Amino acid sequence: MADFDLAIVGGGINGTGIARDAAGRGLSVLLVEQNDLASGTSSASTKLIHGGLRYLEHGWLRLVREALIEREVMLRMAPHLIRPMRFVLPPEPGLRPAWMLRLGLFVYDHLGGRKLLPATRTVALADGPLGAPLKRPFDHGFEYSDCVADDARLVVLNALDAAERGAVIRTRTRCIAVDRGKDWRLILDVRGRRDIANARILINATGPWIKAFAADVLRESGPVPARLDKGSHIVVRRLFEHDRGYVFQARDGRIIFALPFHDAFTLIGTTDHGFAGDPGTVAPGADEIAYLCEVANQYFRTRINPADVVWSFAGVRSLFDDGSKRAQDVTRDYVLALDEPPGLAPMLTVYGGKITTYRRLAEHALDRLAHAAKVGPAWTAKAHLPGGDFPCDGLDALVTTTRCAHPFLGAAHAQRLVRAYGTRVDRIIAGARSLDDLGPRFGADLTGAEVRYLMAREWAVTEDDVLWRRSKLGLHFTLEERERLARFMASVVGGG
């Protein structure tokens, strides 16, 4: 008899989303991830929860509608991680004309049944704070709504919810071989130690490793209909003071975002380039960094160059290969391929997908498998992620409540903790009567109590797990502070 109903390979947003949904439907679930949760593409996004405005010109109406509906579902589901943002889109002479942008935004406002977010409006840019950072005096632009998210924490909280519903989450565990019979037998490498697991159904959610997994683990010789696309981002010191984001049209027709990022910074991205190679070593190329600086310099008064980049990152998207010639034309929709030969255990392979639609992808994946496993009813549409059980407009009130209960917390510290942990913030600071009670302080406002929580409950193992995926405090840490944090984490593992 199999140990698990489902074995999921891949700890990104799709894998953890499926694990959460499946565990909540009564299935026994094993998820294995070769590195840390969200260590690949799912922590290297533009941090947007959006319908995909530019997808309208490709005619991808079904995808945009689904994503727009999910945008508000997710805002209710995780209001600590996901928050509304207004985006300013200035028309660029010689590119998409203003009437086309306005028509697209009209469709964008009405296609997904928008209820929580404000509608598009025309804004004056010649005078005022929205036009002040811009290089040229645009007379007007359009301001519309989308959301931004902490992408890596979204993955972690899906894994946490899955684990609390009975799923087994194993990070730093690589699936190195499988045997397929009436059940699946998985051979696992757990930091040099071999282990075995058995499951009735295998789900391949390996993302950009999908071709390597097919060849090396599944031992398939046929072509895999996946196309790898690299997207790069840069982070620079803050280029504007307000809380809006910008959407710029590059001269080659691409769309580039510039977003306020962690208070003191601006995030600029993304590029679209075909990719071949090891996704685990992906990094922005010098040409991509220069390209993003060039587009920013076409619009912003403050000029930037590659030397101004304080952090850069790249991710590899695994898209379903629909035969498009240009990377930006390949569909962002997901495809679920079920392989079910007679007498052999089923396998579901996940191609593509967006962070915004991961929950619906998970629902569809479980529906595809309903004939092969006793799957309960769908449930995630109205369920909160851990810490998200408060109104979607209640973040400020929760920060205030947290500061009243713990007056030793500074305003910025309390806000960061609430944005990360929501109503579960007391699991870190409960019982503390002063900042000193939270243990050593490593840099920024990171304390020993928070690090211990992340290691005990959220699978954090290294300082990078804490500084770049469970938070973005790495932007504020010195090398000496990083080393001190690493020593502390090693002492916790050693029983210190």
C-alpha positions in Angstrom: 0.0 0.0 0.0 1.3 3.5 -0.9 2.5 5.8 1.9 0.8 8.8 0.2 -2.0 9.6 -2.2 0.0 12.3 -3.9 3.7 12.9 -4.2 4.5 16.4 -5.5 8.0 17.2 -6.8 8.7 20.9 -6.7 8.3 23.5 -3.9 7.4 26.6 -5.8 4.0 28.2 -5.9 2.3 25.5 -8.0 3.6 22.6 -6.0 2.8 24.1 -2.6 -0.6 25.4 -3.8 -1.5 21.9 -5.0 -0.3 20.4 -1.7 -2.4 22.8 0.3 -5.5 22.2 -1.7 -5.0 18.4 -1.7 -4.4 18.2 2.1 -7.5 20.2 2.7 -9.5 17.8 0.5 -8.5 14.8 2.7 -5.6 13.4 0.6 -2.3 12.3 2.1 0.4 14.4 0.5 4.2 14.4 0.3 6.0 17.4 -1.2 9.7 17.3 -1.9 11.8 20.3 -2.9 15.5 19.9 -3.8 16.4 23.3 -2.3 14.5 25.8 -0.2 10.8 26.6 -0.8 10.5 29.3 -3.5 14.2 29.1 -4.2 13.6 29.3 -7.9 11.2 31.2 -10.1 8.6 31.7 -7.4 10.8 34.2 -5.5 12.0 35.9 -8.7 8.8 37.4 -10.0 7.9 41.1 -10.4 5.8 40.7 -7.2 2.5 41.4 -9.0 -0.9 39.9 -8.5 -2.5 41.1 -11.7 -4.6 40.2 -14.6 -1.9 41.0 -17.1 -2.9 44.2 -18.9 -0.6 43.5 -21.9 -2.1 40.0 -22.4 -5.2 41.7 -23.7 -3.4 42.6 -27.0 -2.6 38.9 -27.4 -6.3 38.1 -27.1 -5.8 36.0 -24.0 -9.2 37.0 -22.5 -9.9 33.8 -20.6 -6.5 34.0 -18.8 -6.9 37.7 -18.0 -10.5 37.2 -16.7 -9.4 34.3 -14.5 -6.5 36.3 -13.2 -8.6 39.4 -12.5 -11.1 37.3 -10.5 -8.3 35.6 -8.6 -6.7 39.0 -7.8 -9.5 39.8 -5.4 -9.8 36.2 -4.1 -6.1 36.4 -3.1 -6.5 39.9 -1.6 -9.1 38.5 0.8 -7.1 35.3 1.3 -3.8 36.9 2.4 -4.3 40.7 3.1 -1.0 40.7 5.0 1.0 39.5 2.0 -1.0 41.1 -0.8 -2.0 44.7 -1.0 -3.5 47.0 -3.6 -1.3 49.3 -5.6 -2.2 52.0 -8.2 -0.2 52.0 -11.4 0.5 55.1 -13.5 0.7 54.5 -17.3 1.9 57.5 -19.3 1.1 57.3 -23.1 4.3 57.2 -25.2 4.2 59.0 -28.5 4.9 56.6 -31.4 3.9 53.5 -29.4 0.5 52.3 -28.3 -1.8 55.3 -28.7 -3.8 56.8 -25.8 -7.1 55.6 -27.1 -5.8 52.0 -27.3 -4.6 52.2 -23.7 -7.9 53.6 -22.5 -9.9 51.0 -24.3 -7.6 48.2 -22.8 -8.0 49.6 -19.3 -11.8 49.8 -19.7 -11.9 46.1 -20.6 -9.4 45.4 -17.7 -11.7 47.2 -15.3 -14.8 45.2 -16.3 -13.6 41.8 -17.4 -13.1 40.3 -14.0 -16.0 41.6 -11.9 -13.9 44.1 -10.0 -15.4 44.8 -6.5 -12.7 45.8 -4.1 -10.3 47.9 -6.2 -10.9 51.4 -7.6 -11.4 51.9 -11.3 -9.1 53.5 -13.8 -8.9 57.3 -14.0 -7.1 59.8 -16.0 -4.5 61.7 -14.0 -2.7 65.0 -14.7 1.1 64.5 -14.9 2.3 68.0 -15.9 2.0 69.2 -12.3 1.9 67.2 -9.1 3.8 64.3 -7.5 3.0 61.6 -10.0 4.6 63.5 -12.9 7.4 65.1 -10.9 9.8 62.1 -11.1 9.4 61.8 -14.9 11.8 63.2 -17.4 9.4 64.7 -19.8 6.4 66.7 -19.0 3.6 64.3 -19.9 0.3 66.1 -19.9 -1.7 63.1 -18.6 -1.6 59.4 -18.0 -3.8 56.7 -16.8 -4.0 55.3 -13.2 -5.4 51.8 -12.7 -5.4 49.1 -10.0 -3.6 45.9 -9.4 -1.9 44.3 -6.4 1.6 43.5 -5.3 2.7 40.5 -3.1 5.5 39.0 -1.2 5.9 36.1 -3.6 8.2 33.9 -1.6 6.2 34.2 1.6 3.1 33.3 -0.4 4.8 30.0 -1.3 5.9 29.4 2.3 2.5 30.1 3.7 0.9 27.7 1.3 3.4 25.0 2.4 2.6 25.9 6.1 -1.1 25.6 5.6 -0.6 22.3 3.8 1.5 21.0 6.7 -1.0 22.1 9.3 -3.6 20.1 7.3 -1.4 16.9 7.4 0.9 17.2 4.4 4.6 16.2 4.7 6.8 19.0 3.4 10.5 18.0 2.9 12.9 20.6 1.7 16.5 20.0 0.7 15.2 16.6 -0.6 15.9 15.7 -4.2 13.9 13.1 -6.1 16.7 11.3 -8.0 14.8 8.4 -9.5 11.4 6.8 -9.8 9.9 3.4 -10.4 6.5 3.3 -11.9 4.1 0.4 -11.4 0.6 0.4 -9.9 2.1 3.0 -7.5 5.1 5.3 -7.7 8.3 4.5 -5.9 10.4 7.6 -5.3 14.1 7.4 -4.5 15.1 10.5 -2.6 18.4 12.1 -1.8 18.1 13.8 1.6 21.4 15.7 2.0 23.4 12.7 1.0 21.2 10.1 2.6 18.9 7.9 0.5 15.2 7.5 1.4 12.2 5.8 -0.3 8.6 7.0 -0.5 5.6 5.5 -2.3 2.6 7.3 -3.7 -0.4 6.5 -5.8 -0.1 9.6 -8.0 2.9 11.7 -9.0 2.7 15.4 -9.7 5.5 17.0 -11.6 5.6 20.7 -10.6 9.3 21.2 -11.2 8.9 24.4 -13.2 12.1 25.2 -15.1 13.6 21.9 -14.2 10.8 20.1 -16.1 13.0 18.9 -19.0 15.8 17.8 -16.7 13.4 15.9 -14.5 11.8 14.2 -17.5 15.2 13.1 -18.9 17.1 12.3 -15.7 14.4 11.1 -13.3 11.5 9.9 -15.4 13.9 8.6 -18.1 11.7 9.8 -20.9 13.3 10.2 -24.3 10.6 12.2 -26.1 10.3 15.9 -26.5 8.9 18.0 -23.6 6.6 20.8 -24.8 8.1 23.4 -22.5 9.9 26.6 -23.3 12.2 28.3 -20.8 12.0 32.1 -20.5 14.3 34.2 -18.4 13.1 37.4 -16.7 15.5 39.7 -14.9 14.9 42.5 -12.4 17.0 45.2 -10.8 16.6 47.1 -7.5 18.0 50.6 -7.1 17.6 53.3 -4.4 14.2 54.9 -4.4 13.5 57.0 -7.6 10.2 58.5 -6.4 8.6 59.3 -3.0 4.9 58.3 -3.6 3.3 54.9 -3.3 2.3 54.3 -6.9 4.0 52.1 -9.4 4.8 53.0 -13.0 4.1 51.0 -16.2 6.4 52.1 -19.1 6.4 51.2 -22.7 9.8 50.4 -24.0 10.7 51.3 -27.5 10.8 47.6 -28.5 7.1 47.3 -27.5 7.8 45.5 -24.1 6.2 46.6 -20.9 8.5 47.5 -17.9 7.3 48.0 -14.3 8.9 50.4 -11.8 7.5 49.7 -8.3 8.2 51.1 -4.8 10.0 48.3 -3.0 10.5 47.9 0.7 10.3 51.6 1.4 13.8 52.7 0.4 14.1 51.1 -3.1 12.6 50.9 -6.6 12.2 47.5 -8.3 12.4 47.6 -12.1 11.6 44.7 -14.4 11.3 42.5 -16.3 13.0 41.2 -19.4 12.0 38.3 -21.7 14.7 36.1 -23.1 14.8 32.5 -24.1 16.9 30.4 -21.8 19.0 27.3 -22.0 21.1 26.0 -19.2 20.9 25.2 -15.5 18.0 27.2 -13.9 19.8 26.9 -10.5 22.6 29.2 -11.7 20.5 31.9 -13.5 21.4 35.5 -13.0 20.8 38.8 -14.8 23.2 39.4 -17.6 25.1 42.6 -18.0 23.0 43.3 -21.2 19.7 42.9 -19.3 20.8 45.1 -16.5 21.9 47.8 -19.0 18.6 47.4 -20.9 16.5 48.0 -17.7 18.6 51.0 -16.8 18.1 52.4 -20.3 14.3 52.0 -20.2 14.2 53.7 -16.8 16.4 56.5 -18.1 13.9 57.1 -20.9 11.3 58.1 -18.3 12.9 59.1 -15.0 14.7 62.4 -14.3 17.1 60.6 -11.9 19.5 58.7 -14.1 20.7 55.3 -13.1 23.4 53.0 -14.4 24.5 49.5 -13.6 26.7 50.7 -10.8 23.6 52.0 -9.0 22.0 48.5 -8.8 22.0 47.3 -5.2 20.4 43.9 -6.0 19.5 42.1 -9.1 17.7 38.7 -9.6 16.5 36.6 -12.4 14.0 33.7 -12.7 13.3 31.1 -15.4 9.7 30.7 -16.3 8.7 27.3 -17.7 6.0 28.0 -20.3 4.0 25.7 -22.4 5.5 25.8 -25.8 2.7 27.0 -28.2 5.1 27.6 -31.1 5.3 31.4 -30.7 8.6 32.8 -32.1 9.1 35.6 -29.6 9.4 34.9 -25.8 6.9 37.7 -25.0 4.3 36.1 -27.2 4.3 32.6 -25.6 1.1 32.0 -23.6 1.3 32.5 -19.8 -1.7 30.2 -19.4 -1.1 26.8 -17.6 -1.5 23.4 -19.1 -2.1 20.2 -17.0 -1.1 17.1 -18.8 -2.4 13.8 -17.3 -0.4 10.6 -18.3 -2.3 7.5 -17.3 -1.3 4.4 -19.2 -3.4 1.3 -18.4 -2.2 -0.5 -15.3 0.3 2.2 -14.3 0.1 4.9 -11.7 -1.0 8.3 -13.0 1.3 11.3 -13.4 0.1 14.9 -13.8 2.6 17.4 -15.3 2.2 21.2 -14.7 3.3 23.5 -17.5 3.3 27.2 -17.1 1.2 29.2 -14.8 1.3 32.6 -13.0 1.5 33.3 -9.3 -1.9 35.1 -9.6 -3.7 32.0 -10.9 -1.9 29.3 -8.8 -4.9 28.7 -6.6 -7.1 28.0 -9.6 -4.4 25.8 -11.1 -4.4 23.8 -7.9 -8.2 23.4 -8.0 -8.1 22.2 -11.7 -5.2 19.8 -10.9 -7.2 18.1 -8.1 -10.3 18.0 -10.3 -8.3 16.2 -13.0 -7.3 13.6 -10.5 -10.8 13.1 -8.9 -11.3 9.8 -10.7 -8.0 8.4 -9.4 -8.3 9.5 -5.8 -11.0 10.2 -3.3 -10.9 14.0 -3.6 -13.1 16.1 -1.4 -14.8 19.3 -2.5 -12.9 22.5 -3.5 -12.5 24.8 -0.5 -9.7 27.3 -1.0 -11.7 30.1 -2.6 -13.0 31.4 0.8 -10.2 30.2 3.1 -7.4 32.4 4.5 -3.8 31.6 4.4 -2.1 31.5 7.8 -2.2 34.9 9.5 -4.6 36.3 6.9 -7.8 36.0 8.9 -8.6 39.7 9.1 -10.4 42.2 6.7 -8.6 43.0 3.5 -8.6 46.7 4.5 -7.6 45.9 8.1 -3.8 45.9 7.9 -3.3 49.3 9.6 -5.7 48.4 12.4 -3.8 45.2 13.0 -0.5 47.1 13.2 -2.1 49.5 15.7 -3.4 46.6 17.8 0.0 44.9 17.7 1.7 48.1 18.9 -0.8 48.6 21.7 -0.2 45.1 22.9 3.6 45.4 22.5 4.5 49.1 22.9 8.2 48.4 22.7 7.9 47.7 19.0 8.7 50.6 16.7 6.1 51.6 14.0 8.2 50.2 11.1 9.1 47.0 13.0 5.4 46.3 13.9 4.4 47.0 10.3 7.0 44.6 8.9 6.0 41.8 11.3 2.3 42.2 10.6 2.9 42.3 6.8 4.8 39.0 7.1 2.8 37.1 9.8 -0.6 38.8 10.0 -2.6 37.7 13.0 0.1 35.2 13.9 2.6 37.9 14.9 2.0 37.0 18.5 3.6 33.6 17.9 6.9 35.4 17.6 6.5 38.1 20.2 4.1 36.6 22.8 5.4 36.9 26.3 8.0 39.6 25.4 7.9 42.7 27.5 10.8 44.5 25.9 12.8 44.3 22.7 15.6 42.5 24.7 13.2 39.7 25.4 13.2 38.9 21.6 16.8 37.8 21.8 19.8 39.1 19.8 19.3 41.7 17.1 21.3 40.9 13.9 20.6 43.9 11.7 17.6 46.0 10.6 15.0 44.8 13.1 15.6 41.0 12.8 15.6 39.3 16.2 16.5 35.9 17.5 12.9 35.2 18.3 11.8 35.7 14.7 14.7 33.6 13.4 13.9 30.7 15.8 10.3 30.8 14.6 11.3 30.7 10.9 13.6 27.8 11.6 11.1 25.9 13.7 7.9 26.5 11.6 8.9 27.8 8.2 11.7 25.5 7.1 14.4 28.2 7.1 17.9 26.6 7.2 20.4 29.2 6.0 20.7 32.9 6.3 19.6 33.3 2.7 16.4 31.6 3.5 15.7 34.2 6.2 17.1 37.3 4.5 15.9 36.8 0.9 12.9 34.5 0.9 11.2 34.7 4.4 12.0 38.5 4.2 13.9 41.0 2.1 16.1 42.2 5.0 19.1 41.2 3.0 18.8 44.6 1.4 19.7 46.2 4.7 22.3 43.7 6.0 26.1 44.1 6.1 28.4 41.1 5.5 29.3 41.2 9.2 25.6 41.0 10.2 25.0 38.1 7.8 27.9 36.2 9.3 26.6 36.8 12.8 23.1 35.5 11.7 24.7 32.4 10.2 26.5 31.7 13.4 23.3 32.0 15.4 21.4 29.7 13.1 24.2 27.1 13.3 24.0 27.3 17.1 20.3 26.7 17.0 20.7 23.6 14.9 23.4 22.5 17.3 21.1 22.9 20.3 22.4 26.4 21.4 
